[in-house]
Structures are given as C-alpha cells and as structure tokens.
Amino acid sequence: MFLLFFSNLLNVNKLLPDLMGSHGLLVYGLLFLIIFIETGLVFVPFLPGDSILFVCGSLAAIDGGLNLLAIICGFIIAAVLGDWLNFELGQHFGSRLKRFIKPKHMQASEHFYSKYGKIAIFLGRFVPIVRTIVPFTAGMSRMPYRSFFKYNIIGAIAWICLMTITGFYFGNLAIVKNNFELVSIGIVILSLMPILVISLRHRLSPVVKDDQL
C-alpha cells in the first residue's frame, strides 16, 4: 500500500478513495506518516501536503469517508512532531545534513527565515518546500525553543484546519473534481494568503519588532 501511494502521489484525489475501500483504517496511519515525513524530514520537501489535506477533507464530507475530527487531530499531531524533529535535526546535525539539501531550496528557506524571523515557523506551514526546510533552518539558527514551540503549534493548527475544512466544504463539487489539477494550483495560492497578509501588515507597520510577535 505504501509503495502504491508514493508512486501515485500526483493522482492522490483518485488514489485515496480506492485505498479507503481496500485498506480501511490503515489509510489513517499512512496519511499520518505522509504529513509527518513532509514536515519532519528535510530531505523530502516535495510531498504534496496541501493537496492531501484538501482531498482528505473532501473525503470526510461523504458517507463512509474519513472522519473529519480524526484526520484533523491526527494531522495536527503529525505536523507538530514533524517540525519538532526537523528543528532538532537542524540544531544538532545542521552542518552535516545541509549538504544533502538542494542549495536553491536551502537559500530560499534561509531568506524566508531571515525576512520573517520567528513568525517564519508559522508562515512556512503554508509554503511548499519552505514548509519542510524552515524548521531545520530555525534549528541551525538556534531559535529559542519556547518561541519555536509556540509558532509550531499555532502554525500546525492553522494549516491543517484551513486545508481540510476547505476540502470538506468544497472538495466534492463537480467542478472541483473535474479540474483537480487547476484546483491544486488554487490550493497553493490559498495557502499563500497568510503570508501576503503578514507582508502587507509589515509594510504598513514597519515599526513592529520581531520580539513583539
């Protein structure tokens, strides 16, 4: 089941319903693992976390589908643990592991963290690839653990709830099902909205200090 899922990630909207029919509860464990890996292993920033969350939300809206509360709680735990692991990897093994990350991805994450400071842990949840690497960058930068823990939890809750609940209410519309590739692009745009809001806020209020966030 695991190999089948990973080999068909681009068709996750069609694959998940099939797996639910044949593997039942094991699907919950697989989904937990996917979100944990995407957020926790700095080497694999390419997993489509946003699309998976959206599709799971849509499946929770149909009879016999996933349980919405169960997937939200499970995904939040997976995302929090994943970022924590990435932070620890960056803090203790950053210099050794950094060479295994594509330079352009590492540079993007470092720039993102430098630009937004502590709140990058929250905002990074909504940016593919950066989502996986920014907690690693924070660990390398020796970000205070208390601040990291706060933004880790808030970011996980916001990201998971936004994506899954959006899928719950809109994922089963015919136009969405028939144009999932375009919808996937829309999901990415939607996920970037918190960053746009924060950027606008910083432009309008340049006196806000990082330690006030």
N, C-alpha and C positions, 0 to 999 in steps of 0.2 A: 504493500500500500504506500509506503514512504517513497519508494523509487518511482512509482507511478505518479504520485503527486508532484514530486520535484521535476520530473521530466515533462510535465504538462502545466507548468505554472502560468503560462500565458493564456490558458483556457480554463482558469480557475472557476469562472462562472458556470461552466458546463461540467467540470470535473467534480466539484464538491457535492452536488446533488446525487451523482452516481455513487460516490463513496459513502454517503449517508445511507443509501439503500442497501449497500453490501457490507458495511463495517460498523454501522451504528455508533456506539459510544466511543469507539477508538478514534473517531474523527475529532472529538473534543481534545484528546491528547495530542493528536497530530497538529491541530491548529494552535494549541498552546505552545508546542515545540517550535512551530514556524515563527511565531511572534517573538519568542524568547531568543531564537537564533538571529533573527534580523536585528534585534536591538542589542544583543549580548555579544555577538562575535564580530569583531571589527573587520574580519576577512571577508564577510559575505554581506555587503551593503546593497545587494541587487535584488533581494526578495521583495515581491510586490505587496508590502504590508497593507497599504491603503486599500487596494482592490480586494484583498482577502477580508478585511474588516467590513467593507461595504457589502460584499457578497454574503457574508455570514449574517449581517443584519437583515438582508432581504430574505434569506432562508428562514430566519426566525419569525418572519411575518406570515408564513404559510403553515397550514395544518400538517403536523408530523415533521416539522422542520426543527432547527436548532432552538434551544431555549435561550431567549434574549438575555435574561438575568445571568444565566450560567456563563454565556460567552463573554459578556461584559466583565464580570468578576474575574474569570479566568484570564482574559486578555490583559486586564489591568495588572494582575499579579505577574504575568509573564513579562510585560513591558517594564515594570519596576525592577524585577530581578535581572532582566537583560541589561538595562542601563547600569545597574549596580555592578554587574560583572565586568562590563566594558570599562567603567570607571576604575575598578580595581586593576584590570589589565594595564590600563594606561598609567596608573600610579606606580605599579611595581615592575612592569616589564615594557614600558613605553618605548624606550630607546632601542630595545631588541626587536620589538614587533613592528615598529614604524616602517622598517624597510620592506615589509610584506604588503604594505598598502600602496595603491597607485598614488604617485606623487600629486596628481591633479586633485584626487579626492581628499588627500591629506591637507593640501593647501586650501581647498575650499572650506574644509572644516575649521582649520586654524583661523582663516579670515572671518568666518561666521562667529566663532567664539570670541575673537578679538573685538569684533564690531558690537556684539550684544552683551558680552560679559556673562554674568551669572544666569540671566534670563535665557541665554542660548540653549540651556538644557531643556527649558520649556518649549521654546520656539523650534528647536531642532526636531522635535517629535513630528512636525508637520512637513519636513523636507526630506524626500527620499535621498538615500546615500548619506547626507549630512546627519540624518537621524541615527545612523549606525556609528558614525565616527566621532561626533561631537562629545559624547560622554567619555570616550577614550582620550580625546584632546583635553578635556577638563581634568581627567586624572593625571595626565602628564604635566599639566599646569599647576598641580597641587591646589586645586579649588577646595575651599573648606568643605568638609564632608557634610556639615549641617545644612549649608546652603544647597549643596548638590541634592541631598535627600529631599528637601522641600520642593525644589523645582522638578525633580524626578517624579515624585508622586503626583503633583498637580498636572504636569505635562502628560503623564500616562492616562490619567482620568479624562482630561480634555480630549486627547487624541482618540482614545478608544470610544468614548461616548459619541463624539462628533461623527466618526466614520460609521459606526454600527447603527446608530439611531437614524442617520441619513439613509442608510441602506434599508432599514426596517420600513421607513415610510415611502421610499421612492424606488427601491430596487426591483419591485415586481410590476412596475408599469411597463406596458408593452413596448413603448418607445425606448425605454432603458434596456430591456432585454435584447431588443433587435439592433441596438447600436452600442454594445458594451465597450468597444474599443474607444469610441468618442467619449463615452461616459467616464472611462478610466482617465482620460485627459482632464475631463471636468473635475474628477475627484482630486487630482493633483492641484488644480487651480483652487478648488475649495479649501484644500489643506493649507495653501499658502496664505489664506486670508488673515490668520492671526499675525503673521509676520508683517504683512502690509499695514495692518492696524498699528502695530508697535512701531514700525518705521515712521509712520505718519505722526504718531504721538511724539517720537523723539525729535522729529523735525520741527514740530510746533512748540515743544517744550525742551529745548536743548540744555536747560539747567538741571534736569533730572539726573541724579547721580546713581551709579551702579549700586552703591550700598544702600540706597533707599528702596530698591526693588525687592 
